[in-house]
């Protein structure tokens, strides 16, 4: 282990993890500590590392040989690939200790945990020796230093961080959300799944509707339904409005008819209308998989306007790969569908040229009833990432993207198991005794 005297947990979040020869293992996502019955500092058991398949695995601290400001190095490139599962006596330092409410042991003054630092011992163990805390500004000043300022205290100086306390007392989520701001929605979703149910609900309560909507779209169906059931109906409807219509329709399609109807009625008509239209189609057809919000332009729009729409950072790369040319109205279902233009063709045309003059009118559109097998053949045959869905009256209804097709082709539960488990030919890493003991 490199000579390091103190490492704060928040500094580890997201650091790349490498093997001894520089091979990439994944990213550090959390620390696992074992809480004690006495008031001694908890022993740090290991790291939660997210590997390339987005699976989160446990790496014992004995495997860690160096912790630097920009990376973590392991003694071996072989890790146990079994998914990390938290034990009853363990705490996730970032997931559960951050924002925890505690007390100054000497006076009982209220504190909020902002970060935790681990330090090495003479036996090569690591313990959570220090806590960075902040005192609520409304409380009486008990700590030295500026009112409301940060203080670094020894673990023994702080009380109220036992398993029973963390499992029952209310807890904020401000510090954890600050970490989430640096992570993709899919990574936040994976972190949320690893948290205990109480903590998961606290984090969901603290998120704004747009962020929670992004995270919900990346969660497995069972976790989506659990969170929607937890949220108040009005909040659930607001989050559904913030989701893309196709993802909202997929989620509502998993709910019972009564709950589905109740949430749709609470949504704004402009937001619920596209979702209702998607629910009218089977989920494994072009109509059920499409998004009703592709880029749609009038025939007199210019290439420059089309490129400006493609630059919208809120669009996925698949949706941004193609624009569709239709007669007014441009909202789906549109007026008569004319054709589509791939963004590469737009890049090769003069900015002032009209999109109608460069539209591909020969590409056959998909009917809304096209089954999944037909969709896969269509995308393979035409080498597309986005395709138009048009009804019998030549109205553009939406667009299907290749990621939605892949989502339905993969086995149920692929988000939980990770992509590695889908390939039976991939060899498993050998288990070390320490790793096997934790799995």
C-alpha positions in Angstrom: 0.0 0.0 0.0 1.4 3.4 -0.9 2.1 5.7 2.0 -1.2 7.5 2.5 -2.2 8.9 5.8 -5.8 9.8 5.2 -8.3 9.4 2.3 -11.7 11.0 2.3 -14.5 8.9 0.8 -15.8 11.6 -1.5 -12.4 11.8 -3.1 -12.6 8.1 -4.1 -15.9 8.4 -5.8 -15.5 7.8 -9.5 -11.7 7.2 -9.4 -10.6 4.6 -12.0 -9.4 1.3 -10.6 -6.4 -0.5 -12.3 -4.7 -3.8 -12.1 -1.0 -4.1 -11.4 -0.1 -4.0 -15.1 -2.3 -0.9 -15.8 -5.3 -2.9 -17.0 -8.6 -1.1 -16.4 -10.8 -2.8 -13.8 -13.6 -0.2 -13.4 -14.5 2.7 -11.2 -14.7 3.1 -7.4 -18.2 3.8 -6.3 -18.3 3.4 -2.5 -16.5 2.2 0.6 -17.9 -0.7 2.7 -17.3 -0.5 6.4 -18.2 -2.9 9.2 -19.9 -1.1 12.1 -19.0 -2.2 15.6 -21.0 -2.7 18.8 -18.5 -0.5 20.8 -17.7 3.1 19.9 -14.4 2.3 18.1 -13.9 3.4 14.5 -15.4 1.0 12.0 -13.0 -1.1 9.9 -13.1 -0.5 6.2 -13.7 -3.8 4.5 -13.3 -2.9 0.9 -14.4 -1.0 -2.2 -17.5 -1.2 -4.3 -16.2 -1.2 -7.8 -18.3 -0.8 -10.9 -16.7 -2.9 -13.7 -17.2 -2.3 -17.4 -20.5 -4.2 -17.6 -21.9 -1.8 -14.9 -22.0 -4.6 -12.4 -20.9 -3.6 -8.9 -18.5 -6.0 -7.2 -16.7 -6.1 -3.9 -12.9 -5.7 -3.7 -11.3 -6.3 -0.3 -9.0 -3.6 1.0 -6.2 -6.1 1.2 -6.2 -6.2 -2.6 -5.6 -2.4 -2.8 -1.9 -1.6 -3.2 -2.1 2.2 -3.9 -4.5 5.0 -3.5 -3.6 8.2 -5.4 -5.4 11.4 -6.2 -6.3 10.1 -9.7 -6.5 6.3 -9.4 -6.7 3.2 -7.3 -4.3 0.3 -8.0 -5.0 -3.4 -7.1 -2.6 -6.2 -6.4 -4.2 -8.3 -9.1 -6.3 -7.8 -12.2 -8.6 -10.7 -11.2 -11.6 -9.8 -9.1 -14.7 -11.8 -8.0 -17.4 -10.8 -10.5 -20.3 -11.7 -8.2 -22.6 -8.8 -7.6 -22.0 -7.0 -4.3 -24.6 -7.5 -1.7 -24.5 -5.5 1.5 -24.5 -7.5 4.8 -26.6 -6.5 7.8 -23.6 -5.2 9.8 -22.1 -3.2 6.9 -22.6 0.4 5.9 -22.0 2.1 2.6 -19.9 5.1 3.5 -21.1 7.4 0.6 -24.5 5.9 0.3 -25.5 5.8 3.9 -23.2 7.9 6.1 -23.3 11.1 4.0 -26.0 13.4 5.3 -26.5 11.3 8.4 -27.7 13.1 11.5 -25.4 12.7 14.5 -24.5 14.3 17.8 -21.4 15.7 19.4 -20.7 13.1 22.1 -19.5 15.6 24.7 -22.4 18.1 24.4 -25.2 16.5 22.3 -25.0 19.3 19.7 -26.7 18.2 16.4 -24.4 17.5 13.5 -24.7 16.4 9.9 -22.0 14.2 8.3 -20.5 15.7 5.2 -17.7 13.2 4.5 -15.7 10.4 6.2 -12.0 9.7 6.1 -10.2 6.4 6.4 -6.8 6.0 7.9 -4.4 3.0 7.9 -3.5 1.2 11.1 -0.3 -0.6 12.1 -2.0 -3.9 11.2 -2.5 -2.8 7.6 -6.2 -2.4 8.2 -8.1 0.8 7.3 -10.6 2.4 9.7 -13.0 5.3 9.4 -11.1 7.4 11.9 -12.4 10.9 11.0 -15.7 12.5 10.1 -16.2 15.8 8.4 -19.3 17.3 10.0 -21.4 20.5 9.8 -23.5 21.9 12.5 -27.0 23.2 11.6 -27.0 26.9 11.5 -30.2 27.0 13.5 -28.7 25.2 16.5 -26.7 26.6 19.4 -23.0 26.9 18.6 -21.1 24.1 20.3 -18.1 23.6 18.0 -15.1 25.8 17.6 -14.8 27.7 14.4 -17.2 29.7 12.1 -20.9 29.1 12.7 -22.1 26.4 10.3 -18.5 25.7 9.1 -17.0 22.3 8.6 -15.2 20.5 11.3 -13.1 17.3 11.1 -13.7 15.2 14.3 -12.6 11.8 15.4 -15.1 9.0 15.1 -15.2 8.6 18.9 -16.3 12.3 19.3 -19.5 11.7 17.3 -22.5 9.6 18.5 -25.7 8.4 16.8 -24.1 6.5 13.8 -25.0 3.0 14.8 -26.9 0.6 12.5 -30.1 1.2 14.5 -29.7 5.0 14.1 -29.0 4.8 10.3 -31.9 2.5 9.8 -34.5 4.6 11.5 -33.7 8.3 11.8 -34.6 10.7 8.9 -31.6 11.5 6.7 -31.0 14.2 4.1 -29.4 13.6 0.8 -27.7 16.9 -0.2 -24.1 15.6 -0.1 -25.0 12.4 -2.0 -26.9 14.4 -4.7 -23.8 16.5 -5.1 -21.9 13.3 -6.0 -24.7 12.3 -8.3 -24.3 15.5 -10.3 -21.0 14.2 -11.6 -22.5 10.8 -12.7 -24.6 9.6 -15.6 -28.2 8.7 -14.9 -27.4 5.0 -15.5 -24.7 5.1 -12.9 -26.9 6.9 -10.4 -29.6 4.2 -11.0 -27.0 1.5 -10.2 -26.0 3.3 -7.0 -29.7 3.7 -6.0 -30.3 0.0 -6.4 -27.5 -0.8 -4.0 -28.9 1.4 -1.2 -31.3 0.1 1.5 -34.9 0.8 0.8 -35.2 3.6 3.4 -32.2 5.4 2.0 -33.4 4.9 -1.6 -36.7 6.7 -0.7 -34.9 9.6 1.0 -32.7 10.1 -2.1 -35.8 10.0 -4.4 -37.6 12.5 -2.2 -34.6 14.9 -2.5 -34.2 14.6 -6.3 -35.9 17.1 -8.6 -38.5 15.6 -11.0 -36.3 15.8 -14.0 -33.3 14.0 -12.4 -35.6 11.3 -10.9 -37.2 10.8 -14.3 -33.8 10.2 -15.9 -32.9 7.7 -13.2 -36.2 5.9 -13.3 -35.7 5.3 -17.1 -32.5 3.4 -16.2 -33.9 1.2 -13.4 -35.2 -2.3 -13.9 -39.0 -2.7 -14.0 -39.4 -4.0 -10.5 -37.5 -1.1 -9.1 -39.4 1.4 -11.2 -42.7 0.1 -9.9 -41.5 0.1 -6.3 -40.5 3.8 -6.5 -43.7 4.8 -8.3 -45.7 3.0 -5.6 -43.7 4.9 -2.9 -44.2 8.3 -4.4 -47.4 10.3 -3.8 -49.7 10.2 -6.8 -49.2 13.8 -7.7 -45.4 13.5 -7.5 -45.5 10.3 -9.5 -47.5 12.0 -12.2 -45.0 14.9 -12.3 -42.1 12.5 -12.7 -43.9 10.6 -15.5 -44.4 13.9 -17.3 -40.6 14.5 -17.1 -39.9 11.1 -18.6 -39.7 10.5 -22.4 -43.2 9.4 -23.5 -42.0 5.9 -24.6 -40.4 5.2 -21.2 -43.4 6.6 -19.4 -45.6 4.3 -21.4 -43.4 1.3 -20.7 -43.6 2.0 -17.0 -47.4 2.6 -16.9 -47.8 -0.6 -18.9 -46.4 -2.5 -16.0 -48.9 -1.1 -13.5 -52.4 -2.2 -12.9 -55.3 -0.7 -14.9 -56.6 1.3 -11.9 -53.2 2.9 -11.0 -52.5 3.5 -14.7 -55.7 5.4 -15.2 -55.3 7.4 -12.0 -51.8 8.6 -12.9 -52.7 9.4 -16.5 -55.6 11.5 -15.3 -53.2 13.4 -13.0 -50.8 14.2 -15.8 -51.2 17.3 -17.9 -53.3 16.5 -21.1 -50.4 17.7 -23.3 -48.1 15.1 -21.6 -50.5 12.3 -21.2 -51.8 12.4 -24.8 -48.7 10.9 -26.5 -48.4 8.4 -23.7 -52.0 7.2 -24.2 -51.3 6.8 -27.9 -48.3 4.6 -27.2 -50.2 2.5 -24.7 -52.7 1.6 -27.5 -50.0 -0.5 -29.2 -48.4 -3.7 -28.1 -45.1 -3.1 -26.3 -43.2 -5.3 -28.8 -44.3 -3.5 -31.9 -42.9 -0.4 -33.7 -45.9 1.6 -32.3 -45.1 0.4 -28.7 -41.4 1.0 -29.0 -41.4 4.4 -30.8 -40.9 7.8 -29.3 -43.5 10.4 -30.4 -40.9 13.2 -30.2 -38.4 12.9 -33.1 -37.0 15.9 -35.0 -39.7 16.9 -37.4 -39.2 19.8 -39.9 -41.4 21.4 -42.5 -40.3 21.0 -46.2 -39.2 24.7 -46.4 -36.7 24.3 -43.4 -33.1 24.7 -44.3 -30.2 22.3 -43.8 -28.8 24.9 -41.3 -32.0 24.7 -39.3 -31.9 20.9 -39.3 -28.3 20.9 -38.0 -29.4 23.3 -35.2 -32.1 20.9 -34.1 -29.6 18.0 -34.1 -27.3 20.0 -31.7 -30.0 19.8 -29.0 -28.1 18.3 -26.0 -31.3 16.8 -24.7 -31.6 14.4 -27.7 -30.1 10.9 -27.5 -27.5 10.2 -30.2 -29.9 7.8 -31.9 -32.7 10.4 -32.2 -30.2 13.1 -33.3 -29.0 10.9 -36.2 -32.1 11.6 -38.4 -34.6 14.4 -39.1 -38.0 13.8 -40.6 -39.7 16.0 -43.2 -43.5 16.4 -43.0 -46.3 18.7 -44.0 -47.8 20.7 -41.1 -48.6 20.0 -38.4 -45.1 19.1 -37.2 -46.3 17.5 -33.9 -47.0 13.8 -34.2 -49.2 12.5 -35.7 -48.0 14.9 -38.4 -49.2 16.0 -41.7 -48.2 14.0 -44.8 -44.8 12.3 -44.4 -42.3 13.2 -47.1 -39.1 11.6 -46.2 -36.1 11.6 -43.8 -32.5 12.9 -43.8 -29.6 11.3 -42.1 -27.3 13.8 -40.3 -24.3 12.8 -42.4 -26.1 13.9 -45.6 -26.9 17.2 -43.9 -23.2 17.7 -43.2 -22.5 17.4 -46.9 -25.1 19.8 -48.1 -25.0 23.7 -48.3 -26.6 25.3 -45.2 -29.1 27.3 -47.2 -30.5 24.2 -49.1 -34.0 23.1 -48.2 -34.3 19.8 -46.4 -37.1 18.6 -48.7 -34.6 18.6 -51.6 -32.3 16.2 -49.8 -34.8 14.0 -48.1 -34.7 10.3 -48.7 -38.1 9.4 -50.1 -37.1 5.8 -51.0 -36.6 4.5 -47.5 -39.7 2.5 -46.6 -41.2 3.6 -43.3 -42.3 1.1 -40.6 -45.9 0.4 -39.9 -46.9 0.8 -36.2 -47.9 -2.9 -36.0 -44.5 -4.1 -37.2 -43.4 -6.9 -34.8 -40.0 -7.0 -33.1 -38.5 -9.5 -35.6 -39.4 -7.2 -38.5 -37.8 -4.3 -36.7 -34.5 -6.1 -36.2 -34.4 -7.1 -39.9 -35.2 -3.5 -40.9 -32.4 -2.0 -38.8 -29.9 -4.6 -40.0 -30.9 -4.3 -43.7 -30.7 -0.5 -43.8 -27.9 0.1 -41.3 -29.9 2.6 -39.3 -30.0 3.8 -35.7 -33.4 5.6 -36.1 -36.4 4.8 -38.3 -39.8 6.4 -39.1 -43.1 4.9 -38.0 -45.9 6.0 -40.4 -49.5 5.0 -40.5 -51.6 4.1 -43.6 -52.6 7.7 -44.1 -49.0 8.8 -44.4 -48.9 10.5 -41.0 -45.6 10.2 -39.1 -46.4 8.8 -35.7 -42.9 8.7 -34.2 -39.5 7.1 -34.6 -38.0 3.8 -33.3 -34.4 3.9 -32.2 -32.0 0.9 -32.1 -31.4 1.2 -28.4 -35.1 0.6 -27.7 -35.0 -2.5 -30.0 -32.0 -3.9 -28.2 -33.7 -3.3 -24.8 -36.5 -5.6 -25.9 -34.2 -8.2 -27.5 -32.1 -8.7 -24.3 -33.3 -11.2 -21.7 -35.6 -10.0 -18.9 -33.6 -8.7 -16.0 -30.4 -7.8 -18.0 -30.0 -4.5 -16.1 -29.8 -6.5 -12.8 -27.4 -9.2 -13.9 -25.1 -7.2 -16.0 -24.0 -7.7 -19.6 -21.2 -10.2 -18.6 -23.8 -12.8 -17.5 -25.3 -12.8 -21.0 -22.2 -14.4 -22.5 -21.8 -17.9 -21.2 -18.4 -18.2 -22.9 -16.9 -15.5 -20.7 -14.7 -17.1 -18.0 -15.3 -16.2 -14.4 -12.5 -14.7 -12.4 -11.1 -17.0 -9.7 -12.4 -16.2 -6.2 -10.0 -15.3 -3.5 -11.0 -16.5 0.1 -11.6 -12.9 1.2 -13.9 -12.3 -1.8 -15.7 -15.5 -1.5 -16.4 -14.8 2.2 -18.1 -11.6 1.4 -20.2 -12.7 -1.6 
